[in-house]
Amino acid sequence: MKRNDIIIIVATLLYSFFFYKQLPGINYLLFSMVLVFLLGYRKGDVITDRRWLIIASLSLLSGVFVMLHGTVISVLANIVALSMLAVNSLYQKSSFFFSFFASIFSYLSSFVYLILDLVDRKPPVPKLEEEEGKKKPRVFVDFSTKLIIGIIGFLVIALFFVIYRRANPLFKDFTDRINLDFISIQWLTFTFLGFLLMYGFFKIRHNKKLHDTDALESANLNEEKVHSKPNAFLGFAIPVQMEAIIGVVFLAILNILLLMLNSLDLSFMFGGSVLPDGITYSEYVHKGVGNLIFSVVLVIFITMYLFRGQLNFFKDSGGSKAFRILAFAWLAQNFIMLISTAYRNQMYVSEYSLTYRRIGVYVWLVLTAVGLISTFYKIGTKKSMWYLIRINSWSFFLMIILLGSTNWDVLIAKYNTRNPNDADYEYLMKMNSNANPIVYEALLVAEPSGLFRNRGNFHNSRTDLKSYRETLKWEMSWYVTEYDDKSWKEFNLDDAQTYRDIKALGL
């Protein structure tokens, strides 16, 4: 029997055991440990690859985050990390983007490739045996084929078993004496989908040409290769000297515009300037953030294009120097704009509380900051665009892992209830169950007469607060009942802490 077939079957059985009708918890960490072990067992040389070990460590770390918090984002981070590990186990040096799309394609196409693999299996080699003095060919079927046929046969038999139990009360009564409660159409469907998922996980499909391009493309620009192609700008063939002049004029104008923008921002934030009539504080701080982040992303793409080829090796002392100085100045000014945007967002959080959207702004600010820094490095060291894409894609991957490290609902609830009289309870009621004790304790001490001064847009009143308390009491009581019925596989620390907090409230 082939090693890969054994691994897929073992992984499928464990998948069904750990996750069927189970919530996220320690089961994700244990299953991550199993998958990391099986990937290393299947191809032993990967454990000497530093990149594989790093991704394996991040996969286990994401599993720890699921055990700690059990949040949706921690589960997604764990799935993404394990998918990256599966691809890099077979195809080393794959970038994040290639690994991500290869894994998605492999999962979605696993059923089709399962059928194709069964059809395309090589026919067994006949073995001659003697029977009554005559040589007769005897065909041996390999064990893996038998096993796959057996699994399919078992699933079909189990399906009919369930149908017959539902169709005949006498047969159901007879089989009730046998403890086969785990067999159901839901379990069969779940296990079969798990089999397809594991099939795609351990048999990653890819395009060799795309993989070679992804893995073998040099991170450094080759001067000889760059000069071997005619210089073109926006599809038009022009001398590199003219492109440099265009770039200098273009960057000079953009630097002047950005200098004006940054000057106005800094004068308002630190110079005591006031907003013009008709512009509210909310509009200044909140609504422009998305456009500013988008502008920085656009800056990175424009800089990548300007430094895509021959301008990296342009020898003209005056034009080349001016072009690079203006490019660095533009990137530096964009970095200043990112800092001012972060300051704006912090001002907004301090004034109007913390939300997922404002946390998302911080996330995008960090990612765009990494993009600017890596673009600085690309220009200074003459790196290729592919290098920039790789670096920023892996920063995106690390950010996904880090986002799974925190229970953001709990963080938001704690931050927004520092002053119980200044909290938007309508928003806080939408948080997950782990935030309920925090919000409930704030509601107990909130004084209706002092709630939401200067905040007429918030629909909270004395009646609302009483209704919120009653709703939370019911939700927390139901949470305790459900928690008592949980299995050990669903254990996570945040849920355990929430259970203790609710018990401490004496509800």
C-alpha positions as CSV (number, residue, x, y, z in Angstrom):
1,M,0.0,0.0,0.0
2,K,1.3,3.4,-0.9
3,R,2.5,5.7,1.9
4,N,0.4,8.6,0.7
5,D,-2.8,6.5,0.6
6,I,-2.3,5.5,4.2
7,I,-1.6,9.1,5.3
8,I,-4.8,10.3,3.6
9,I,-6.9,7.6,5.2
10,V,-5.4,8.3,8.7
11,A,-5.9,12.0,8.3
12,T,-9.5,11.6,7.1
13,L,-10.4,9.4,10.2
14,L,-8.8,11.9,12.5
15,Y,-10.5,14.8,10.8
16,S,-13.9,13.1,11.4
17,F,-12.9,12.4,15.0
18,F,-11.7,15.8,15.9
19,F,-14.2,18.0,14.0
20,Y,-17.6,16.2,13.5
21,K,-20.1,18.4,15.5
22,Q,-17.3,20.0,17.4
23,L,-16.5,23.8,17.9
24,P,-13.0,25.2,17.5
25,G,-10.7,24.5,20.4
26,I,-7.8,22.2,21.3
27,N,-8.9,19.9,18.4
28,Y,-7.4,22.3,15.9
29,L,-4.0,22.3,17.7
30,L,-4.0,18.5,17.9
31,F,-5.0,18.0,14.3
32,S,-2.3,20.6,13.2
33,M,0.3,18.5,15.1
34,V,-0.9,15.4,13.3
35,L,-0.8,17.1,9.8
36,V,2.7,18.5,10.5
37,F,3.9,15.1,11.5
38,L,2.3,13.3,8.5
39,L,3.8,15.8,6.1
40,G,7.2,15.3,7.6
41,Y,6.8,11.5,7.6
42,R,5.7,11.5,4.0
43,K,8.7,13.3,2.8
44,G,11.5,13.3,5.4
45,D,13.9,15.7,3.7
46,V,11.5,18.6,4.3
47,I,12.5,18.7,8.0
48,T,15.9,20.0,7.0
49,D,14.4,22.9,5.0
50,R,14.4,26.1,7.0
51,R,11.4,27.6,5.2
52,W,9.3,24.5,5.8
53,L,10.3,24.5,9.5
54,I,9.3,28.2,9.8
55,I,5.9,27.6,8.2
56,A,5.4,24.4,10.3
57,S,6.1,26.4,13.4
58,L,3.6,29.1,12.3
59,S,1.0,26.4,11.6
60,L,1.4,25.0,15.1
61,L,1.3,28.5,16.6
62,S,-1.9,29.2,14.7
63,G,-3.3,26.0,16.3
64,V,-2.3,27.3,19.7
65,F,-4.2,30.5,19.0
66,V,-7.3,28.5,18.2
67,M,-6.9,26.7,21.5
68,L,-6.6,30.0,23.3
69,H,-9.4,31.9,21.6
70,G,-11.5,29.7,19.2
71,T,-12.4,32.7,17.0
72,V,-13.2,32.6,13.3
73,I,-10.0,34.6,12.4
74,S,-7.8,32.2,14.4
75,V,-9.4,29.2,12.6
76,L,-8.9,30.9,9.2
77,A,-5.3,31.6,10.1
78,N,-4.7,28.0,11.0
79,I,-6.3,26.7,7.7
80,V,-4.2,29.2,5.7
81,A,-1.0,28.2,7.5
82,L,-1.5,24.5,7.0
83,S,-2.4,25.0,3.4
84,M,0.9,26.9,2.9
85,L,2.7,24.1,4.6
86,A,1.1,21.5,2.4
87,V,2.2,23.3,-0.8
88,N,5.8,24.0,0.4
89,S,6.1,20.3,1.5
90,L,6.0,19.3,-2.2
91,Y,7.2,22.4,-4.0
92,Q,9.8,24.2,-2.0
93,K,10.4,28.0,-2.4
94,S,6.8,28.6,-3.4
95,S,5.6,32.2,-2.7
96,F,2.5,32.9,-0.6
97,F,0.4,33.8,-3.5
98,F,1.3,30.7,-5.5
99,S,0.8,28.5,-2.4
100,F,-2.5,30.1,-1.6
101,F,-4.0,29.7,-5.1
102,A,-2.5,26.2,-5.6
103,S,-4.1,25.0,-2.3
104,I,-7.5,26.5,-3.2
105,F,-7.4,24.9,-6.6
106,S,-6.4,21.6,-5.1
107,Y,-9.2,21.6,-2.6
108,L,-11.9,22.5,-5.1
109,S,-10.7,20.0,-7.7
110,S,-10.0,17.1,-5.4
111,F,-13.2,15.2,-6.3
112,V,-12.4,15.4,-10.0
113,Y,-8.8,14.4,-9.6
114,L,-9.9,11.5,-7.3
115,I,-12.0,10.1,-10.1
116,L,-9.2,10.7,-12.7
117,D,-6.6,9.1,-10.5
118,L,-8.8,6.0,-10.1
119,V,-9.4,5.8,-13.8
120,D,-5.7,6.4,-14.7
121,R,-4.3,3.8,-12.3
122,K,-1.9,1.6,-14.2
123,P,-3.3,-1.9,-14.8
124,P,-1.6,-4.5,-12.6
125,V,1.1,-6.6,-14.1
126,P,-0.1,-10.2,-14.7
127,K,1.8,-13.0,-13.0
128,L,2.1,-16.3,-14.6
129,E,1.1,-19.4,-12.6
130,E,0.9,-23.0,-13.6
131,E,-2.4,-24.9,-13.5
132,E,-2.6,-28.5,-14.7
133,G,0.6,-28.0,-16.8
134,K,-0.6,-24.8,-18.4
135,K,0.7,-21.4,-17.8
136,K,-2.2,-19.1,-16.8
137,P,-1.9,-15.3,-16.2
138,R,-2.9,-14.2,-12.7
139,V,-3.7,-10.6,-12.0
140,F,-2.8,-9.0,-8.7
141,V,-4.7,-5.9,-7.6
142,D,-2.5,-3.6,-5.5
143,F,-3.7,-3.1,-1.9
144,S,-4.3,0.7,-2.3
145,T,-6.8,0.0,-5.0
146,K,-8.5,-2.6,-2.9
147,L,-8.7,-0.1,0.0
148,I,-10.2,2.7,-2.0
149,I,-12.8,0.3,-3.5
150,G,-13.4,-0.9,0.0
151,I,-14.0,2.6,1.4
152,I,-16.3,3.5,-1.4
153,G,-18.2,0.2,-0.9
154,F,-18.4,0.9,2.9
155,L,-19.8,4.3,2.3
156,V,-22.5,2.9,-0.1
157,I,-23.4,0.1,2.3
158,A,-23.6,2.6,5.2
159,L,-25.8,4.9,3.1
160,F,-28.2,2.0,2.4
161,F,-28.0,1.0,6.1
162,V,-29.3,4.5,7.1
163,I,-32.0,4.4,4.4
164,Y,-33.2,1.0,5.5
165,R,-33.4,2.0,9.1
166,R,-35.6,4.9,8.2
167,A,-37.7,2.8,5.9
168,N,-38.5,-0.2,8.2
169,P,-39.3,0.3,11.9
170,L,-38.6,-3.4,12.6
171,F,-35.1,-3.1,11.2
172,K,-34.6,0.1,13.1
173,D,-35.7,-1.5,16.3
174,F,-33.3,-4.4,15.7
175,T,-30.3,-2.3,14.9
176,D,-31.0,0.1,17.8
177,R,-29.7,-2.7,20.1
178,I,-26.3,-2.2,18.4
179,N,-24.5,1.1,19.2
180,L,-24.2,2.5,15.8
181,D,-25.5,6.0,16.6
182,F,-22.5,7.7,15.0
183,I,-23.6,6.4,11.5
184,S,-25.8,9.0,9.9
185,I,-26.1,10.7,6.6
186,Q,-24.6,13.8,8.2
187,W,-21.6,11.9,9.5
188,L,-21.1,10.1,6.1
189,T,-21.3,13.4,4.2
190,F,-18.9,15.1,6.7
191,T,-16.4,12.3,6.5
192,F,-16.5,12.1,2.7
193,L,-16.0,15.9,2.5
194,G,-13.1,15.5,4.9
195,F,-11.7,12.7,2.7
196,L,-11.8,15.1,-0.3
197,L,-10.2,17.8,1.7
198,M,-7.4,15.6,2.9
199,Y,-7.0,14.2,-0.7
200,G,-6.5,17.8,-1.9
201,F,-4.3,18.6,1.1
202,F,-1.8,15.7,0.5
203,K,-2.1,15.7,-3.3
204,I,-1.5,19.3,-4.2
205,R,-2.2,20.1,-7.8
206,H,-0.1,22.7,-9.6
207,N,1.2,24.0,-12.9
208,K,4.9,23.2,-13.2
209,K,5.6,26.1,-15.4
210,L,4.0,28.5,-13.0
211,H,5.8,26.9,-10.1
212,D,9.2,27.2,-11.8
213,T,8.5,30.8,-12.6
214,D,7.5,31.5,-9.1
215,A,10.4,29.6,-7.4
216,L,13.2,30.3,-9.8
217,E,12.7,33.9,-10.7
218,S,15.7,35.9,-9.5
219,A,15.2,38.5,-6.8
220,N,17.8,40.7,-8.4
221,L,17.6,42.6,-11.6
222,N,20.1,41.4,-14.3
223,E,21.6,44.4,-16.1
224,E,22.5,42.4,-19.2
225,K,19.0,40.9,-19.4
226,V,17.4,44.3,-18.9
227,H,19.4,46.0,-21.6
228,S,18.8,43.1,-24.0
229,K,15.2,44.3,-24.4
230,P,14.2,47.7,-26.0
231,N,13.2,50.3,-23.4
232,A,9.5,51.0,-23.5
233,F,7.2,53.3,-21.5
234,L,3.5,52.7,-21.5
235,G,3.9,50.6,-24.5
236,F,5.9,53.2,-26.5
237,A,9.6,52.6,-27.3
238,I,11.5,55.6,-26.0
239,P,15.2,56.3,-25.0
240,V,15.9,55.8,-21.3
241,Q,17.1,59.4,-21.1
242,M,13.6,60.6,-22.1
243,E,12.0,58.3,-19.6
244,A,14.2,59.7,-16.9
245,I,13.1,63.2,-17.7
246,I,9.4,62.2,-17.7
247,G,10.0,60.5,-14.3
248,V,11.7,63.5,-12.8
249,V,8.9,65.9,-13.9
250,F,6.2,63.4,-12.8
251,L,7.8,62.8,-9.4
252,A,8.6,66.5,-8.8
253,I,4.9,67.4,-9.2
254,L,3.8,64.5,-7.0
255,N,6.3,65.5,-4.3
256,I,5.0,69.1,-4.3
257,L,1.3,67.9,-4.0
258,L,2.2,65.5,-1.2
259,L,4.2,68.2,0.6
260,M,1.2,70.5,0.6
261,L,-1.0,67.7,1.9
262,N,1.4,66.7,4.7
263,S,2.0,70.3,5.7
264,L,-1.7,70.9,6.1
265,D,-2.1,67.7,8.1
266,L,0.8,68.4,10.4
267,S,-0.3,72.1,10.9
268,F,-3.8,70.9,11.9
269,M,-2.6,68.1,14.2
270,F,0.3,69.8,15.9
271,G,0.1,73.6,15.0
272,G,-3.3,74.4,16.5
273,S,-5.0,75.0,13.1
274,V,-8.8,74.7,12.9
275,L,-10.9,72.9,10.3
276,P,-12.6,75.0,7.6
277,D,-16.3,75.7,7.8
278,G,-18.4,72.8,6.6
279,I,-15.8,70.1,7.4
280,T,-16.6,68.0,10.4
281,Y,-14.0,66.3,12.6
282,S,-15.5,62.9,11.6
283,E,-15.1,63.6,7.9
284,Y,-11.5,64.7,8.4
285,V,-10.4,61.8,10.6
286,H,-12.5,58.9,9.3
287,K,-13.7,59.3,5.7
288,G,-10.3,60.1,4.2
289,V,-8.4,57.2,5.7
290,G,-9.4,54.6,3.0
291,N,-8.4,57.0,0.2
292,L,-5.1,57.7,1.8
293,I,-4.2,54.1,2.2
294,F,-5.3,53.4,-1.4
295,S,-3.1,56.3,-2.6
296,V,-0.1,54.7,-0.8
297,V,-0.8,51.3,-2.5
298,L,-1.0,53.2,-5.8
299,V,2.4,54.8,-5.0
300,I,4.0,51.4,-4.6
301,F,2.7,50.1,-7.9
302,I,3.8,53.3,-9.7
303,T,7.3,53.1,-8.2
304,M,7.5,49.4,-9.1
305,Y,6.7,50.4,-12.7
306,L,9.1,53.3,-12.9
307,F,11.9,51.1,-11.6
308,R,11.0,48.0,-13.6
309,G,14.0,48.0,-16.0
310,Q,16.7,50.2,-17.6
311,L,16.2,53.2,-15.3
312,N,17.7,51.1,-12.5
313,F,21.0,51.1,-14.4
314,F,20.8,54.5,-16.0
315,K,24.3,56.0,-15.8
316,D,23.6,59.7,-16.5
317,S,24.9,61.3,-13.3
318,G,22.5,64.3,-13.2
319,G,19.2,62.7,-14.4
320,S,19.7,59.4,-12.6
321,K,20.6,61.1,-9.3
322,A,17.6,63.5,-9.5
323,F,15.3,60.7,-10.4
324,R,16.3,58.5,-7.5
325,I,16.3,61.4,-5.0
326,L,12.8,62.4,-6.0
327,A,11.6,58.7,-5.8
328,F,13.0,58.3,-2.3
329,A,11.5,61.7,-1.3
330,W,8.1,60.6,-2.6
331,L,8.3,57.4,-0.7
332,A,9.4,59.1,2.5
333,Q,6.6,61.6,2.2
334,N,4.1,58.8,1.8
335,F,5.5,57.2,4.9
336,I,4.9,60.5,6.8
337,M,1.4,60.4,5.4
338,L,0.9,56.9,6.8
339,I,2.0,58.1,10.3
340,S,-0.4,61.0,10.2
341,T,-3.1,58.7,9.0
342,A,-2.4,56.4,12.0
343,Y,-2.6,59.4,14.2
344,R,-5.9,60.4,12.7
345,N,-7.3,56.9,13.3
346,Q,-6.0,56.9,16.9
347,M,-7.8,60.3,17.5
348,Y,-11.0,58.8,16.1
349,V,-10.7,55.7,18.3
350,S,-10.1,57.9,21.4
351,E,-13.1,60.0,20.6
352,Y,-15.6,57.4,19.2
353,S,-14.4,54.0,20.7
354,L,-12.9,51.0,19.0
355,T,-14.5,49.0,16.2
356,Y,-13.5,46.3,13.8
357,R,-13.3,48.8,11.0
358,R,-10.8,50.9,12.9
359,I,-8.7,47.9,13.8
360,G,-8.8,47.1,10.0
361,V,-7.4,50.5,9.3
362,Y,-4.4,49.8,11.6
363,V,-3.9,46.4,9.8
364,W,-3.8,48.0,6.4
365,L,-1.5,50.8,7.6
366,V,1.0,48.2,8.8
367,L,0.8,46.3,5.5
368,T,1.3,49.4,3.4
369,A,4.1,50.5,5.7
370,V,5.9,47.2,5.0
371,G,5.2,47.8,1.3
372,L,6.8,51.2,1.4
373,I,9.9,50.0,3.3
374,S,10.3,47.0,0.9
375,T,10.0,49.4,-2.1
376,F,12.8,51.6,-0.6
377,Y,14.9,48.5,-0.4
378,K,14.0,47.4,-3.9
379,I,15.1,50.7,-5.4
380,G,18.3,50.9,-3.3
381,T,19.5,47.4,-4.1
382,K,18.1,47.0,-7.6
383,K,15.7,44.2,-6.7
384,S,13.1,42.8,-9.1
385,M,9.4,43.3,-8.9
386,W,9.0,39.6,-8.2
387,Y,11.1,40.1,-5.0
388,L,8.7,42.9,-3.9
389,I,5.7,40.7,-4.5
390,R,7.1,37.8,-2.6
391,I,8.1,40.0,0.4
392,N,4.8,41.7,0.7
393,S,2.8,38.5,0.2
394,W,4.6,36.8,3.1
395,S,4.0,39.9,5.3
396,F,0.3,39.5,4.4
397,F,0.6,35.8,5.6
398,L,2.2,36.8,8.9
399,M,-0.5,39.4,9.5
400,I,-3.1,36.7,9.1
401,I,-1.4,34.6,11.7
402,L,-1.0,37.6,14.1
403,L,-4.7,38.5,13.7
404,G,-5.5,35.1,15.1
405,S,-3.5,35.8,18.2
406,T,-6.2,38.0,19.9
407,N,-9.8,37.7,20.7
408,W,-10.8,41.0,19.2
409,D,-14.3,41.0,20.6
410,V,-13.0,40.8,24.1
411,L,-10.4,43.5,23.4
412,I,-13.1,45.8,21.9
413,A,-15.4,45.2,24.8
414,K,-12.7,46.0,27.4
415,Y,-11.6,49.1,25.6
416,N,-15.0,50.5,25.0
417,T,-16.3,49.9,28.5
418,R,-13.5,51.7,30.3
419,N,-16.1,54.4,30.9
420,P,-19.5,52.6,31.3
421,N,-21.3,55.9,30.7
422,D,-19.6,56.4,27.4
423,A,-20.1,53.1,25.6
424,D,-22.1,52.2,22.6
425,Y,-24.0,49.2,24.0
426,E,-25.9,48.8,20.8
427,Y,-22.6,47.9,19.1
428,L,-21.2,45.9,22.0
429,M,-24.3,43.6,22.0
430,K,-23.1,42.3,18.6
431,M,-19.8,40.9,20.1
432,N,-19.3,37.2,20.6
433,S,-20.1,35.3,23.8
434,N,-16.7,35.9,25.4
435,A,-17.5,39.7,25.6
436,N,-20.8,39.2,27.3
437,P,-19.6,39.2,31.0
438,I,-17.5,42.4,30.3
439,V,-20.5,44.2,28.7
440,Y,-22.9,43.0,31.4
441,E,-20.6,44.3,34.3
442,A,-20.5,47.6,32.5
443,L,-24.3,47.7,32.2
444,L,-24.6,47.1,36.0
445,V,-22.7,50.2,36.9
446,A,-23.8,52.5,34.0
447,E,-25.8,55.6,35.1
448,P,-28.6,56.3,32.6
449,S,-28.5,60.0,33.4
450,G,-24.9,60.3,32.3
451,L,-25.0,58.1,29.2
452,F,-23.7,59.4,25.8
453,R,-23.4,63.0,26.4
454,N,-23.2,64.8,23.1
455,R,-24.1,61.6,21.3
456,G,-27.7,62.0,20.1
457,N,-27.1,59.4,17.3
458,F,-26.8,56.5,19.8
459,H,-30.2,54.8,20.4
460,N,-29.6,53.9,24.1
461,S,-32.0,54.7,26.9
462,R,-32.9,53.5,30.3
463,T,-35.3,50.9,28.8
464,D,-32.6,49.8,26.3
465,L,-30.1,49.2,29.0
466,K,-32.6,47.1,31.0
467,S,-33.4,45.1,27.9
468,Y,-29.7,44.6,27.1
469,R,-29.1,43.3,30.7
470,E,-32.0,40.8,30.4
471,T,-30.8,39.7,27.0
472,L,-27.3,39.2,28.2
473,K,-28.5,37.3,31.3
474,W,-30.4,34.9,29.0
475,E,-27.5,34.5,26.6
476,M,-25.0,33.8,29.4
477,S,-27.3,31.3,31.1
478,W,-27.7,29.5,27.8
479,Y,-23.9,29.7,27.3
480,V,-23.3,27.9,30.7
481,T,-25.8,25.2,29.7
482,E,-24.1,24.6,26.4
483,Y,-20.6,24.7,27.9
484,D,-21.5,21.9,30.3
485,D,-22.3,19.7,27.4
486,K,-19.1,20.4,25.5
487,S,-16.6,17.7,24.8
488,W,-12.9,18.0,25.7
489,K,-12.1,18.5,22.0
490,E,-13.9,21.9,22.0
491,F,-11.9,23.3,24.9
492,N,-10.4,26.7,24.5
493,L,-9.1,29.1,27.2
494,D,-11.3,32.0,26.4
495,D,-14.5,29.9,26.7
496,A,-13.3,28.5,30.0
497,Q,-12.6,32.0,31.3
498,T,-16.0,33.2,30.1
499,Y,-17.6,30.2,31.9
500,R,-15.8,31.2,35.2
501,D,-16.7,34.8,34.8
502,I,-20.4,34.0,34.3
503,K,-20.4,31.7,37.3
504,A,-18.8,34.5,39.3
505,L,-21.6,36.8,38.4
506,G,-24.0,34.5,40.3
507,L,-26.5,34.2,37.4
